[in-house]
Amino acid sequence: MTTEKMVRSGITVGGWTLGSRVLGLVRDIVLANSVGASAGADAFFVAFKIPNFLRRLFGEGAFAQAFVPVFSETREKEGEESVKRLINQVAGRFGLILIAISVIGVLLAPWIAMLFAPGFSDDPGKLALTADLLRWTFPYLGFICFVAFAGGILNSIGRFAVPAATPIFLNLSLIGSALFLVPLVSPSVMGLAIGVAIAGLIQLLIQIPPLMAAGLLPKPSLQADHPGVSKILKLMVPALFGVSVSQINLLLDTVLASLLVSGSVSWLYYSDRLMELPLGVIAIAVSTVILPKLSREFAQDDANASRQTQSWAIWVVLVLGLPCAAALAVFGELILSTLFQYGAMTVSDIEASALSLMAYAAGLPAFMMIKVLAPHYFAHQDTKTPVKIGLIAMTANMVFNLILVWSLDHVGLALATSLSAWVNASLLLRGLHSRGWYEVRGLPWKQVLQVALALIIMVQVAWWAPSASVLADYLIVERIGWTAGLLLVAGLLYLLTLRLTGIRYTTLLVPPSAR
């Protein structure tokens, strides 16, 4: 796959992901309007975050990263029949594990709620509500992990569209639930939990047609005589921590936020949701494209090609990710107010969310780097090194949490997560260099200065952004106009500055070393 093809594939995945993330923002607008940052909202966000975290840990974070390299190696060296046998046997073993985890989650919901939201123990009603919601949201884990399995198969054969579009159905389901189920059930947030379970089933069903068309629909088998099965399981155990460290850190933030004032969990949720937009559209899209490619290049022993692939990934997340981080930091209050300051959401909620968003934005480039550096290890079937690095980052996160939470409350939790992400990304890059898999052969200083100048000019637009208290008196059309106008001007200034300093738009997504 050439750089041009990678760009096209990345745009395809990014386009679908952008649509999903935009719809996700619509979902969050609906949720903010219906449940705001109330105690019930806190309970739902915890109940949703736990299975969603486990989905990323078992589905995207561990299974997918262990499965794709083995799938690619088997397909490259053993052919289609061996691949089908591998898929069937993995489906059988993986299915048993997921069913067991889902059943345990439903049965132990009160204790799981206590474990992940210990601060709720002071409010027995809030804790009981969280447990009741978990009984509906936990089955989502089983559905969505099989969706990740299907996505791993489709991505490995170059079919990126369906896996990238799948999250749209979660957003549609939650929007529908908020509009139609929430008014009908009591407590109202139970309607959202039911919507999560429905979304998981729908997302799984839409994977079946493309798998059938590719002749790779799994037929679960409990046999395990294919050597790839044991290899995947062996790689999967350490990979549980590999690329999911940032998610673990975010979950730890939720645990500690439950000990703070009511609303803290929701403030972190809304700011994290805005972070997910550029992270998903850019970093996850790039990561999705490069993992199968790096796996094939490793199987073909093509070290030069894998270095070029990694250079492309790093350049893209920096040249696109840095302006996104700057925009979230300086326009955060404006964006949050325009999206969420309706109904149950107050001005103080927006201001609190904007502060944590600014702290998260400081770590956005690092979160993106983690997403595109970790796949290089997995492509080499090395899942142990990211674990060691991940454990160091987790330890750093907890230390930063304990230092910062006392003076900065929920903002300290967000800032600690960002700082630990930089630790993680730095160690991943150093590890690639020490193994000879990738090295930075001098920084392209000219391009670094061009991007820095463009960022400085871009953020000056923030001086014209109204505050949340001022925006509270604006009509929705006025808010949208201010937000869209200022973000558009900022984006154009960034691109115009790059162009005036010598970067052509046709080469914007091509690293300097490849020009």
Secondary structure, 3 states (H helix, E strand, C coil): CCHHHHHHHHHHHHHHHHHHHHHHHHHHHHHHHHCCCCHHHHHHHHHHHHHHHHHHHHHHHHHHHHHHHHHHHHHHHCCHHHHHHHHHHHHHHHHHHHHHHHHHHHHCHHHHHHHHCHHHHHCHHHHHHHHHHHHHHCHHHHHHHHHHHHHHHHHHCCCCHHHHHCHHHHHHHHHHHHHHHCCCCCCCHHHHHHHHHHHHHHHHHCCHHHHHHCCCCCCCCCCCCCHHHHHHHHHHHHHCCCCCHHHHHHHHHHHHHCCCCCCHHHHHHHHHHHHHHHHHHHHHHHHHHHHHHHHHHHHCCCHHHHHHHHHHHHHHHHHHHHHHHHHHHHHHHHHHHHHHCCCCCCHHHHHHHHHHHHHHHCCHHHHHHHHHHHHHHHHCCCCHHHHHHHHHHHHHHHHHHHHHHHHHHHHHHHHHHHHHHHHHHHHHHHHHHHHCCCCCCCCCHHHHHHHHHHHHHHHHHHHHCCCHHHHCCCCHHHHHHHHHHHHHHHHHHHHHHHHHCCCCHHHCCCCHHHC
